[in-house]
Amino acid sequence: MTRFLPFFFSVLCLLTATHTQVTGQKFDHFEVESDELYWRFDFEYKGSRDSLRKEVVQMLKSKFFTFNVTRNEVSYTGEIMHYQVNCEKYGRTYFNTPRMYWDGEWTGKFVVDVFDNIYRVTIYALYYEKMERSTGYYRTERPVRGRYIDAVLKKNKTEFKKGEFSNMQMMSVALKDDFDIRNTHLYYPTK
């Protein structure tokens, strides 16, 4: 009886792991909760909540990919449209980067929560659109769209694909750079 106990325990752990589905998976600021992929990052920035709120507004206004920004009691919400990752900036080439990242456009939604000395950016509902070449004589291209969660999770929806880790890290660093107040360049018209 005792020699079957480790086997029974391992089968029980395996069944429990497959039953929990995808909730709680984390990798490099990406997290899966209830069948949605979230990217969250806390930016530290000195200042009170009111002064930091002014800086966040300027940062969101200066970005070409933020649309429909609205303010509620505690945060700013909006949409991401036409976002592109600058893969060359992170040392990637066309040959070692999937087209989804290299020339794809991203859409999604974001929430920016502002607190004293910190603001938290949460991005979710990420979709990509890339051009895919068809095989054949005419070599036409057609747009291919998809959810980012489907591109980075295995088919059984229980864990991230290990082959996507470097791409997810690049995406995470790109989002950090683009939503950092310190990297905001404001352009004022000259007289």
C-alpha positions in Angstrom: 0.0 0.0 0.0 2.8 2.4 0.8 4.5 2.1 -2.6 1.3 3.3 -4.3 1.1 6.4 -2.1 3.6 8.5 -4.1 2.0 7.5 -7.4 -1.5 8.4 -6.0 -0.1 11.8 -4.7 1.5 12.7 -8.1 -1.8 11.8 -9.9 -3.8 13.9 -7.5 -1.4 16.9 -8.0 -1.6 16.5 -11.8 -5.4 16.5 -11.7 -5.5 19.5 -9.4 -3.0 21.4 -11.7 -5.1 20.7 -14.8 -8.3 21.7 -13.1 -7.1 25.1 -12.0 -6.9 26.2 -15.6 -5.0 29.4 -16.3 -5.7 31.7 -13.3 -2.5 32.8 -11.6 0.1 32.3 -14.3 2.7 35.0 -14.1 5.7 36.0 -16.2 7.6 39.3 -16.4 4.7 41.5 -15.3 2.2 39.5 -17.4 -0.4 37.7 -15.5 -3.4 35.6 -16.5 -6.6 36.1 -14.5 -10.0 34.6 -15.5 -9.1 34.1 -19.2 -7.6 37.5 -19.7 -3.9 38.6 -20.0 -2.9 41.6 -17.9 0.3 43.5 -17.9 0.9 45.5 -14.6 3.8 47.7 -13.6 4.2 50.1 -10.7 6.3 53.2 -11.6 7.9 55.0 -8.7 7.9 58.8 -9.1 8.4 61.4 -6.4 5.4 63.6 -5.7 2.0 63.8 -4.1 -1.0 62.3 -5.8 -2.1 65.6 -7.2 1.3 66.6 -8.7 1.7 63.1 -10.1 -1.7 63.2 -11.7 -0.7 66.2 -13.7 2.4 64.4 -15.0 0.4 61.3 -15.9 -2.0 63.4 -17.9 0.9 65.0 -19.8 2.4 61.6 -20.4 -0.9 60.2 -21.8 -1.5 63.2 -24.0 1.9 62.9 -25.5 1.5 59.3 -26.7 0.3 58.8 -30.2 -1.3 55.4 -29.4 -3.5 56.4 -26.4 -7.1 57.2 -27.3 -10.4 58.0 -25.4 -8.7 58.7 -22.1 -11.2 59.4 -19.4 -10.7 60.2 -15.7 -12.8 58.7 -12.9 -12.3 59.1 -9.1 -9.1 57.1 -8.8 -7.7 56.4 -12.2 -7.5 57.1 -15.9 -8.8 54.6 -18.5 -8.4 54.5 -22.2 -7.7 52.6 -25.3 -4.4 51.6 -27.1 -4.6 51.8 -30.8 -1.8 51.6 -33.5 0.8 50.6 -30.9 4.0 49.2 -32.4 7.0 47.7 -30.7 10.4 49.1 -31.9 12.2 45.8 -32.0 15.5 47.3 -33.3 15.7 49.4 -30.1 15.9 46.2 -28.1 18.5 44.5 -30.3 16.2 42.3 -32.3 16.4 41.7 -36.1 13.8 40.8 -38.6 15.1 37.2 -38.7 14.9 36.5 -35.0 11.6 38.3 -34.3 8.1 37.1 -35.2 6.2 39.4 -37.5 3.6 39.9 -34.9 6.1 42.0 -33.0 8.2 43.3 -35.9 5.5 44.9 -38.0 2.3 44.2 -36.1 0.0 46.8 -34.7 -1.5 46.4 -31.3 -4.8 47.4 -29.7 -5.9 47.1 -26.2 -7.1 48.9 -23.1 -5.3 50.5 -20.2 -5.9 51.7 -16.6 -3.6 54.1 -14.8 -4.1 54.3 -11.1 -2.4 57.3 -9.3 -1.2 57.2 -5.7 1.4 59.2 -3.7 4.9 58.5 -5.1 3.6 55.8 -7.4 1.4 55.1 -10.4 0.3 51.7 -11.6 -0.3 50.9 -15.3 -2.5 47.9 -16.2 -2.9 46.9 -19.8 -5.4 44.2 -20.9 -7.4 43.0 -23.9 -4.3 43.1 -26.1 -4.9 42.2 -29.8 -2.4 42.1 -32.6 -2.8 42.5 -36.3 -0.1 41.5 -38.7 0.2 41.0 -42.4 0.7 37.5 -43.6 1.8 36.5 -47.0 -0.1 33.9 -48.9 1.7 31.3 -50.8 1.1 31.2 -54.5 1.7 32.9 -57.7 0.4 36.4 -56.8 2.0 36.7 -53.3 -0.7 38.8 -51.8 -0.9 39.8 -48.1 -3.9 39.6 -45.8 -4.3 40.8 -42.2 -4.2 38.3 -39.5 -5.7 39.2 -36.1 -5.6 37.5 -32.8 -5.6 37.8 -29.0 -2.2 38.0 -27.4 -3.2 35.5 -24.7 -3.8 32.9 -27.4 -0.4 33.6 -28.9 1.6 33.2 -25.7 -0.3 30.3 -23.9 0.0 26.7 -24.7 -3.1 25.0 -26.3 -4.1 23.4 -23.0 -4.3 27.0 -21.6 -2.4 26.1 -18.4 1.0 27.7 -18.9 3.0 30.1 -21.1 4.9 28.9 -24.1 8.6 28.8 -23.2 9.5 29.9 -26.8 7.6 33.2 -26.2 9.5 34.2 -23.1 12.1 36.4 -24.9 9.3 38.0 -27.0 7.2 38.6 -23.9 10.2 40.2 -22.1 10.7 42.5 -25.1 7.0 43.5 -25.1 7.2 44.1 -21.3 10.3 46.3 -21.6 8.6 48.2 -24.5 5.5 48.9 -22.5 7.6 50.0 -19.5 9.5 52.5 -21.7 6.4 53.8 -23.4 4.4 54.4 -20.2 7.3 55.8 -18.1 6.9 59.5 -17.3 10.7 60.0 -17.5 10.7 58.9 -21.2 7.9 61.4 -22.1 9.0 64.0 -24.6 6.7 66.9 -24.8 6.8 68.9 -28.0 5.8 72.5 -27.6 5.3 74.7 -30.7 8.0 77.4 -31.2 7.0 80.9 -32.0 
